[in-house]
C-alpha cells in the first residue's frame, strides 16, 4: 500500500509519466516555481548557451546569455550549418531569453536577476556586438546577449572569470568590440552603484548564496569548481592548477578561451548538477589550444544527477573519464551547430556507465543533417532532439522531473514529461 501511495504522489508532482501537453487544470503547472523547489531552465534561442536557475528560496541566477554573430559564424563554420533562431528572428536572442525568464520568474517577485554568471568571453555565451547592435537606454553600451537581458531584468551581482589571466585581458581584447561592450556595461552599472561584480574563485561556496531564506535550506550550496586554470581539489576550499600559463599560450600570446571557462556544482540534498561552459577534455597537437581540464575536475566533482554538456557537445569535450566519474542520469546538450553533438560523444552518452547507470539525453536542437551522421539508432536513443528543457527538483532535493518545452512559440508550453527520477548522487 505504501509503494502505491508514493507512486501516486510522484505522478501528481511530475504529471503523467507519459504525459504530453500541460498539467491537469487541478494541478499547478510545473512551470510555476514553488517555494522549496530548484528549477533549472535551459533556454534555446539557437544562438548560444543560456540557462536560468531558481533556487529553493527564490534566489535567481542566469548562466550565460549567448547571441553569436550569425553572419561571421556562418562564413567561418561553412559548410556546417547553424541552428534556426528560436522562437524566430523577430527579436534578438537576449530579448527572447528575458521573455522566457519573465514567464517563469517566481510569482510576485521583482523581475531582477540576483546573479549572472558568465563562463567565458565568447559571443555565444555573453553576446556578440555587431555594427547594427542597438544602443541601450543609457547610451553607454550596446545590446546583445547579456546586456540585452539586463535591459529587461536588472542584474544585482555579475560573476565572470576576471581580467588578469593568462594575460591582461583588457589589453588582449582591446580591439574586440564585444568584450569592450561587456566591460562598458559592467563599469556603467558599477559606477551607478547598482551592480556588484567579482571573478569567480574556485573552491568557494560563499560567492553564490541563497539571498532570501538561507537558513531554511542548509542542504543547498553552489560550489565554484573551476575558474581559469584553478580547480577545486575536493578538500575544503583548496585548489590546484590544472595547466600552466606556458602550456596555454604555447610560447605565443594567443590563447583559447574555452579551457578557461568557469564551472560550478549545484547541490540540493542528494541532488547534484554540473555546468562548465566550454571547458575541454582533450589536449595535444590534435586539439590545438585545448587542455584536458575535465579529468582533474572530475576527481573533485564526483557523481551528479544532471549536467549540461561542456562545449555544446563538441568532440573535444566530455571525455570518457569525466563522464564515467560524474555518471549523470540526465544530460542536456545546448547545441547550435550541425556538428554538435560529436558522434564519438553521442556513443559515450548512450553507453551504460561502469556503475551500471544509463543516461537520458536531451538536446535543445539536433539538426536533420546531424541526426543523419549520428545514425538512426543514436538519434533515437536521445529523449529529445528539440525544445527548451526544464529540470524541476523537489522534495528537498530527493526527486526531480524533466520537461521538454516547445521552443517555436513565445508562450511556454510543455511537450513531454520524464520522470520522476530519484536523486542519489550522494549515495552512488
Buried (B, 14 or more C-beta within 10 A) or exposed (E): EEEEEEEEEBBEBBBEEEBEEBBEEEEEBBBBBBEBBBBBBBBBBBBBBBBBBBBBBBBBBBBBBBBBBBEEBEEEEEEBBBBBBBBEBEBBBBBBBBBBBEEBBBEEEEEEBBBBBBBBBBBBBBBBBBEEBEEBEEEBBBBBBBBBBBBBBBBBBBBBBBBEBBBEBEEBBEEBBBBBBBBBBBBBBEEEEEBEBEBBBBBBBEBBBBBBBBEEBEEBBBBBBBBBBBBBBBEEBEBBEBBEEEBBBEEEEEBBBBBBBBBBBBBBBBBBBBBBBBBBBBBEEEBEBBBBBBBBBBBBBBBBBBBBBBBBBBBBBBBBBBBBBBBBBBBBBBBBBBBBBBBEBBBBBBEEBEEEBEBBBBBBBBBEEBBEBBEEEBBEBBBBBBBBBBBBBBBBBBBBBBBBBBBEEEEBBBBBBBBBBBBBBBEB
